[in-house]
């Protein structure tokens, strides 16, 4: 890498150097080796090697990492290395002092009325002879707002004119100016989500794996994109908040509409509408009313099977509810009839495939429907593993006949579950004969202990289990999975998590402690 950097010393323009170094830093972005922190090994290793080289090329590398480094630690170490080399009398190339020093000028969004993807165009200038340049970042809204591509051009006016001409000639195309704070908020979220998927800190969204993101031009431009987006000004960027009450109002409006009038099972329709709205709010950048053929396919064939447990009647109703939603939301959004028709065709074309791949998600897991309902009262399939880890006995037949006694939504129920799980204590209930529901000769309840030390231990376990059930913070389950993947058993993992939880001085400190596990 240092030898390759020698060729960059003669470059005239900072942009050329930034593009080259961004590609260098992207060569290991997202690469994983078991037991090795690749980012630290190569990123900090390159900094150490460049500092020790005592050569101008090393100073150029350090200047680039100071401006484009993918972590604060990298940038700080590189800056210290630059100071050390300059004290030894080395001079940096002319472009080194201008790396990352750009002025945001304008931002635009290029796409179409379906809104599946957006090309966000950010225009920058620099106080030098270098011409203006544009960074183009491609956002895929059907995969949760991830970045799918990135590129740079200095032919800014030609690019903008082509976008404007396309919008004028094609009524379905869309090209509009965005405020710089709005562009910053949108792109920062996309960068964070993309980085999270690549590093494994976030669950993969629908149909997307880390390897889908780390190849091609996105990896080569990611360091530059992160640096450029941070140069955009902060400000009040309007981002609609979809609280539970607002989602409920939207569902009620839909269910009262003419389009939903023919839906026969109102309860199943209501549940299905809730899932459609959740997908639109949480995955599709807060746009539940947006409909498109690609969004329908992503929702039915990827997100629902991997995220939500539907009861049999809800599985049967879902395509019909979705079709009614497409007609209603398309009209709300002013989508042309031909676009609504194309989306409806996709609903019916994917219905058979949806029925085939969905099936009952409890069956492959070996769980009965009753256990699934206990673990997933909200139908959020993503939380299944996390909740089974927090309360494994919820999947047990031992508690089938005492749902109120072992209700995880109440402190009393959580306490009973954890007492049974934590100490393995149970006693035969004061009941003779065969139980009326199970037909078994005996049924059990947890022993009510009074040992103060055990009660204190239960207090700590209950607070941890409640956080795991709710998934707050997400870092808690990420850390647990990491420890489980390394072969630690559940009691040991719980002990580590409890130590981090009760040793932390606040939420930020908790996240730091969990990251360190």
Residue pairs with C-beta under 8 A, 6 or more apart in sequence:
1 24
1 46
1 61
2 46
2 49
2 50
2 53
2 55
2 57
2 58
2 61
3 57
4 24
5 21
5 24
5 50
5 57
5 58
5 60
5 61
6 57
8 16
8 17
8 20
8 21
8 57
8 60
8 93
9 56
9 57
9 60
9 93
10 93
11 17
11 20
11 93
11 95
12 94
12 95
13 95
13 128
13 129
13 130
14 95
14 98
14 99
14 101
14 126
14 128
14 130
15 126
15 130
15 133
15 152
15 154
16 95
17 60
17 64
17 93
17 95
17 96
17 99
18 64
18 67
18 68
18 99
18 100
18 224
18 227
19 152
19 220
19 221
19 224
21 61
21 64
21 65
21 68
21 99
21 223
22 68
22 220
22 221
22 222
22 223
22 224
23 220
23 221
24 64
25 43
25 64
25 65
25 68
25 69
25 70
25 222
25 223
26 219
26 220
26 221
26 222
26 223
27 219
28 38
28 39
28 42
28 43
29 39
29 70
29 198
29 214
29 219
29 222
29 223
30 198
30 199
30 210
30 211
30 213
30 214
30 219
31 38
31 214
32 38
32 200
32 210
39 70
39 71
43 65
43 69
43 70
43 71
43 74
44 73
44 74
44 77
46 61
46 65
47 61
47 62
47 65
47 74
47 77
47 78
47 81
48 81
49 58
50 57
50 58
50 59
50 61
50 62
50 78
50 81
51 58
51 62
51 81
51 84
51 85
52 58
54 85
54 88
54 90
55 90
56 90
56 91
56 92
56 93
58 81
58 85
59 82
59 85
59 86
59 90
59 91
59 92
59 96
60 92
60 93
60 96
62 78
62 79
62 81
62 82
62 85
63 78
63 82
63 92
63 93
63 96
63 97
63 99
64 96
64 99
65 74
65 75
65 78
66 75
66 78
66 79
66 82
66 99
67 75
67 99
67 100
67 227
68 99
68 100
68 223
68 224
68 226
68 227
69 75
69 78
69 223
70 222
70 223
70 226
82 92
86 92
98 126
98 128
100 227
100 231
101 126
101 127
102 124
102 125
102 126
102 228
102 231
103 124
103 125
103 126
103 127
103 231
104 122
104 123
104 124
104 180
104 231
104 232
104 233
105 123
105 124
105 125
105 132
106 122
106 123
106 177
106 180
107 120
107 121
107 122
107 123
107 177
107 178
107 179
107 180
107 182
107 183
107 232
108 120
108 121
108 123
108 160
108 163
108 175
108 176
108 177
108 178
109 118
109 119
109 120
109 121
109 174
109 175
109 176
109 178
110 118
110 119
110 120
110 121
110 163
110 174
110 175
111 117
111 118
111 119
111 173
111 174
111 175
112 172
112 173
112 174
113 172
113 173
113 174
113 335
113 336
113 339
114 290
114 292
114 293
114 294
114 295
114 339
115 141
115 174
115 287
115 290
115 292
116 140
116 141
116 142
116 292
116 294
116 295
117 138
117 139
117 140
117 141
117 148
118 138
118 139
118 141
119 136
119 137
119 138
119 139
120 136
120 137
120 138
120 139
120 178
120 183
120 186
120 187
121 134
121 135
121 136
121 159
121 160
121 163
122 134
122 135
122 136
122 137
122 183
122 187
122 228
122 229
122 232
123 132
123 133
123 134
123 156
124 132
124 133
124 134
124 135
124 228
124 231
125 132
131 154
131 156
132 154
132 156
133 152
133 153
133 154
133 156
134 152
134 153
134 154
134 156
134 159
134 160
135 150
135 151
135 152
135 221
135 224
135 225
135 228
136 150
136 151
136 152
136 153
136 159
137 147
137 149
137 150
137 187
137 190
137 225
138 147
138 148
138 149
138 150
139 145
139 146
139 147
139 148
139 186
139 190
140 146
140 147
140 148
141 283
141 284
141 285
141 287
141 290
141 295
142 206
142 283
142 284
142 294
142 295
142 298
143 205
143 206
143 207
143 208
143 298
144 193
144 205
144 206
144 208
144 283
144 284
145 186
145 189
145 190
145 193
145 283
145 284
145 285
146 190
146 193
146 194
146 197
146 205
146 208
146 213
147 190
147 191
147 194
147 213
147 218
147 222
147 225
148 213
148 218
149 216
149 217
149 218
150 217
150 218
150 220
150 221
150 222
150 224
150 225
151 217
151 221
152 221
152 224
153 159
163 175
164 175
166 173
166 175
167 173
167 174
167 175
172 336
172 339
178 186
179 235
179 237
180 232
180 233
180 235
181 232
181 233
181 234
181 235
181 236
181 237
182 237
182 238
183 232
184 229
184 232
184 233
184 234
184 235
184 237
185 237
185 239
186 237
186 285
187 225
187 229
187 232
188 229
188 230
191 225
191 226
191 229
193 202
193 205
194 213
194 218
194 222
195 201
196 202
197 204
197 205
197 208
197 210
197 213
198 210
198 213
198 214
199 210
200 210
201 478
202 474
203 382
204 210
205 283
206 283
206 298
206 299
206 302
206 303
206 306
207 298
207 302
213 219
239 286
240 286
241 286
242 277
242 281
242 286
242 288
247 274
247 277
247 278
247 281
247 288
250 277
250 288
251 270
251 273
251 274
251 277
254 260
254 273
254 324
254 325
254 328
254 329
255 263
255 266
255 269
255 270
255 273
257 324
257 328
259 324
259 325
259 327
259 328
259 331
260 269
260 273
260 321
260 324
260 328
262 324
263 269
263 317
263 320
263 321
263 324
265 313
265 317
268 311
268 313
268 314
268 316
268 317
268 321
269 317
269 321
271 310
271 311
271 314
271 379
272 310
272 314
272 317
272 318
272 321
272 322
273 321
273 325
275 304
275 308
275 310
275 318
275 379
276 288
276 299
276 321
276 322
276 325
277 288
279 288
279 299
279 303
280 286
280 287
280 288
280 289
280 290
281 287
281 288
283 303
284 290
284 295
288 329
289 329
289 332
289 333
290 329
290 333
291 325
291 326
291 329
291 330
291 333
291 335
291 340
291 343
292 339
292 343
293 342
293 343
293 345
293 346
295 343
296 322
296 326
296 343
296 346
296 347
296 350
297 346
297 350
299 322
300 318
300 319
300 322
300 347
300 350
300 351
300 353
300 354
301 350
301 353
301 354
301 357
304 310
304 318
304 354
304 358
305 354
305 357
305 358
305 361
306 381
306 382
307 380
307 381
307 382
308 379
308 380
308 381
309 361
309 362
309 372
309 376
309 379
309 381
309 384
310 318
310 358
310 379
312 360
315 355
315 358
318 354
319 347
319 348
319 351
319 354
322 347
323 344
323 347
323 348
326 340
326 343
326 344
326 347
327 340
327 344
330 339
330 340
330 343
331 340
360 369
361 372
361 381
362 368
362 369
362 371
362 372
365 384
367 375
367 395
370 400
371 394
371 395
371 396
372 384
374 394
374 395
374 403
374 408
375 383
375 384
375 387
375 388
375 391
375 394
375 395
376 383
376 384
376 387
377 409
383 469
383 471
386 468
386 469
386 471
386 477
386 480
387 394
387 408
387 468
387 469
388 394
388 395
389 468
389 477
389 480
389 490
390 464
390 465
390 468
390 469
391 408
391 414
391 417
391 418
391 421
391 465
391 469
392 421
392 490
393 399
393 406
393 417
393 420
393 421
394 406
394 408
394 417
397 438
398 420
398 426
398 444
399 405
399 406
399 417
399 420
400 437
400 438
401 435
401 437
401 438
401 443
402 443
402 445
404 413
405 413
405 416
405 445
406 413
406 416
406 417
407 413
408 414
408 417
408 469
411 462
414 462
414 465
414 466
415 458
415 462
416 445
416 446
418 458
418 461
418 462
418 465
419 425
419 446
419 447
419 448
419 449
419 458
420 426
420 446
422 457
422 458
422 461
423 447
423 449
423 454
425 446
425 447
425 449
426 444
426 445
426 446
426 447
427 444
427 445
427 446
427 447
428 442
428 443
428 444
429 442
429 443
429 444
429 445
431 443
433 441
434 440
434 441
435 441
435 442
435 443
449 455
460 498
460 501
460 502
461 494
461 498
463 501
464 476
464 494
464 497
464 498
464 501
467 473
467 476
467 501
468 476
468 477
468 480
471 477
473 507
473 510
473 511
473 514
475 510
475 511
475 514
475 515
476 497
476 501
476 514
478 514
479 496
479 497
479 500
479 514
479 515
479 517
480 493
480 497
482 517
483 492
483 493
483 496
483 517
484 490
484 493
488 496
496 517
497 514
497 517
500 510
500 513
500 514
500 517
501 510
503 513
504 510
504 512
504 513
